[in-house]
Amino acid sequence: MQALDTNVVVRLLVRDDEAQCRRAEQLYRRAIATGGVWISSVVIVETAWVLRVAYSFDRPAISTALKRLVRAEGVIAEDEAATLRALAAFEAGPADFSDYLVLDAMEQVPLGALCWAAAGKDPGFTPAMLLDLLRRRGRYRPEDFARLHLAQPVDLPKLKLRWLAALDAAEHFFLSPTGNTSP
């Protein structure tokens, strides 16, 4: 299996320099013939950025190109399912592709596990202490969000409900002997 870097992927998708494109295609075909191509999530994020910033591709064009790439025969994406979910959100939303990939990862890792990992970095912290701190200090007012100049307004009541549910699930995570987050 051969890993491809961003430069090769961009050459394959953009085809703007004949000589570089020919070399990229040769590398790609050789890799497919000898075990396949592996593309990391970092390369996919960098490629999305280059297509948007350097080549002025719009969201649907970036999404289509990257979906075609990760679904191609012989191509293994680091996390194809997360990439495809993030591309769908990117195509419909205002944020960068990388933001949606990070959000997807956060949806997959419960707050309780993050608290547990964070507390493990400091012997003076416990997951329960961190969760208590989040409950007491995790408050934002509408004017806090107004200063962010977001592309879309934030539905604070909905966000608050999600935050409270995440806190409850985290507490359950700590109390459960298996770390299962389902109540």
C-alpha positions as CSV (number, residue, x, y, z in Angstrom):
1,M,0.0,0.0,0.0
2,Q,1.3,3.4,-1.0
3,A,0.4,6.6,0.9
4,L,-0.2,9.7,-1.3
5,D,0.6,13.2,-0.1
6,T,-1.4,16.3,-0.8
7,N,0.6,17.5,-3.8
8,V,0.0,14.2,-5.6
9,V,-3.7,14.2,-4.8
10,V,-4.1,17.9,-5.9
11,R,-2.3,17.1,-9.2
12,L,-4.7,14.2,-9.8
13,L,-7.8,16.3,-9.1
14,V,-6.8,19.6,-10.7
15,R,-4.7,18.5,-13.6
16,D,-3.2,22.0,-14.1
17,D,0.4,21.0,-14.9
18,E,0.7,18.3,-17.6
19,A,4.1,17.0,-16.5
20,Q,3.3,16.9,-12.8
21,C,-0.1,15.3,-13.6
22,R,1.5,12.6,-15.7
23,R,3.9,11.7,-12.8
24,A,1.1,11.7,-10.3
25,E,-1.0,9.4,-12.5
26,Q,1.9,7.0,-12.9
27,L,2.5,6.9,-9.1
28,Y,-1.3,6.4,-8.6
29,R,-1.6,3.6,-11.1
30,R,1.5,1.9,-9.8
31,A,0.2,2.1,-6.3
32,I,-3.2,0.7,-7.3
33,A,-1.6,-2.2,-9.2
34,T,0.7,-3.1,-6.2
35,G,-1.7,-3.0,-3.3
36,G,-3.7,0.2,-3.3
37,V,-3.5,3.8,-2.2
38,W,-3.8,5.1,1.4
39,I,-4.9,8.7,2.0
40,S,-4.7,10.1,5.5
41,S,-7.3,12.5,6.9
42,V,-4.7,15.2,7.1
43,V,-4.1,14.9,3.3
44,I,-7.9,15.1,2.7
45,V,-8.2,18.2,4.9
46,E,-5.2,19.8,3.2
47,T,-6.5,19.0,-0.3
48,A,-9.9,20.5,0.5
49,W,-8.1,23.7,1.7
50,V,-5.9,23.9,-1.4
51,L,-8.9,23.3,-3.7
52,R,-10.8,26.1,-2.0
53,V,-8.1,28.7,-1.5
54,A,-5.6,28.1,-4.4
55,Y,-8.1,27.0,-7.1
56,S,-11.3,28.7,-6.0
57,F,-13.4,25.4,-6.1
58,D,-16.8,25.9,-4.6
59,R,-18.2,23.6,-1.9
60,P,-20.1,21.2,-4.2
61,A,-17.0,20.8,-6.5
62,I,-14.7,20.1,-3.5
63,S,-17.2,17.6,-2.0
64,T,-17.7,15.9,-5.4
65,A,-13.9,15.6,-6.1
66,L,-13.1,14.3,-2.6
67,K,-16.0,11.8,-2.5
68,R,-14.9,10.5,-5.9
69,L,-11.4,10.2,-4.6
70,V,-12.2,8.3,-1.3
71,R,-14.6,6.0,-3.1
72,A,-12.3,5.1,-6.0
73,E,-11.3,1.5,-6.5
74,G,-8.2,0.6,-4.6
75,V,-8.2,3.8,-2.4
76,I,-8.3,3.5,1.3
77,A,-9.1,6.7,3.2
78,E,-8.0,6.9,6.8
79,D,-11.6,7.2,8.0
80,E,-13.9,7.1,5.0
81,A,-17.1,7.2,6.9
82,A,-16.1,10.3,8.9
83,T,-14.8,11.9,5.7
84,L,-18.1,11.3,3.9
85,R,-20.1,12.6,6.9
86,A,-17.9,15.7,7.1
87,L,-18.2,16.3,3.3
88,A,-22.0,16.2,3.5
89,A,-22.0,18.7,6.3
90,F,-19.4,20.9,4.5
91,E,-21.4,21.0,1.4
92,A,-24.5,22.2,3.3
93,G,-22.9,24.4,5.9
94,P,-20.8,27.5,6.4
95,A,-17.6,26.1,8.1
96,D,-14.4,24.7,6.7
97,F,-14.2,20.9,5.9
98,S,-11.6,20.5,8.7
99,D,-14.1,21.9,11.2
100,Y,-16.7,19.4,10.2
101,L,-14.2,16.5,10.4
102,V,-13.3,17.6,14.0
103,L,-17.0,18.0,14.9
104,D,-17.6,14.5,13.6
105,A,-14.8,13.1,15.7
106,M,-16.2,14.9,18.8
107,E,-19.6,13.3,18.1
108,Q,-17.9,9.9,18.3
109,V,-16.0,10.5,21.5
110,P,-18.3,11.2,24.6
111,L,-17.5,14.1,26.9
112,G,-17.0,11.6,29.8
113,A,-14.1,10.0,27.9
114,L,-12.6,13.4,27.2
115,C,-12.8,14.4,30.8
116,W,-11.2,11.1,31.9
117,A,-8.3,11.6,29.4
118,A,-7.9,15.3,30.4
119,A,-7.8,14.4,34.1
120,G,-5.2,11.8,33.5
121,K,-2.8,14.5,32.4
122,D,-2.8,16.2,35.8
123,P,-2.6,14.2,39.0
124,G,-4.5,16.9,40.9
125,F,-7.6,16.5,38.7
126,T,-10.2,13.8,38.7
127,P,-12.8,13.4,36.0
128,A,-15.6,14.2,38.5
129,M,-13.8,17.5,39.4
130,L,-13.4,18.5,35.8
131,L,-17.1,17.7,35.2
132,D,-18.1,19.8,38.2
133,L,-16.0,22.6,36.9
134,L,-17.7,22.4,33.5
135,R,-21.1,22.4,35.1
136,R,-20.3,25.5,37.2
137,R,-18.3,27.5,34.6
138,G,-19.6,26.3,31.3
139,R,-21.9,29.2,30.6
140,Y,-22.1,31.6,27.7
141,R,-24.4,34.5,27.1
142,P,-25.8,35.6,23.8
143,E,-23.4,38.5,23.6
144,D,-20.5,36.0,23.9
145,F,-21.6,34.4,20.7
146,A,-22.4,37.8,19.1
147,R,-18.7,38.7,19.4
148,L,-17.7,35.6,17.4
149,H,-19.2,36.9,14.1
150,L,-20.5,33.5,13.1
151,A,-21.8,32.7,9.6
152,Q,-25.0,31.4,11.1
153,P,-26.8,32.2,14.3
154,V,-26.5,29.8,17.2
155,D,-29.7,28.3,18.7
156,L,-28.8,28.8,22.3
157,P,-31.7,26.9,23.9
158,K,-31.0,23.9,21.6
159,L,-27.2,24.1,22.3
160,K,-27.9,24.3,26.1
161,L,-30.0,21.1,25.9
162,R,-27.2,19.3,24.0
163,W,-24.7,20.6,26.6
164,L,-26.8,19.4,29.6
165,A,-27.3,16.0,27.9
166,A,-23.5,15.7,27.3
167,L,-22.8,16.6,31.0
168,D,-25.4,14.0,32.2
169,A,-23.9,11.3,29.9
170,A,-20.4,12.2,31.1
171,E,-21.5,11.8,34.7
172,H,-23.1,8.4,33.9
173,F,-19.8,7.4,32.2
174,F,-17.9,8.0,35.4
175,L,-20.5,6.1,37.5
176,S,-20.8,3.2,35.2
177,P,-18.4,0.3,35.9
178,T,-18.0,-0.3,32.1
179,G,-17.8,3.3,30.9
180,N,-21.0,2.7,28.9
181,T,-22.6,6.1,28.2
182,S,-26.2,4.9,27.6
183,P,-28.4,5.7,30.6
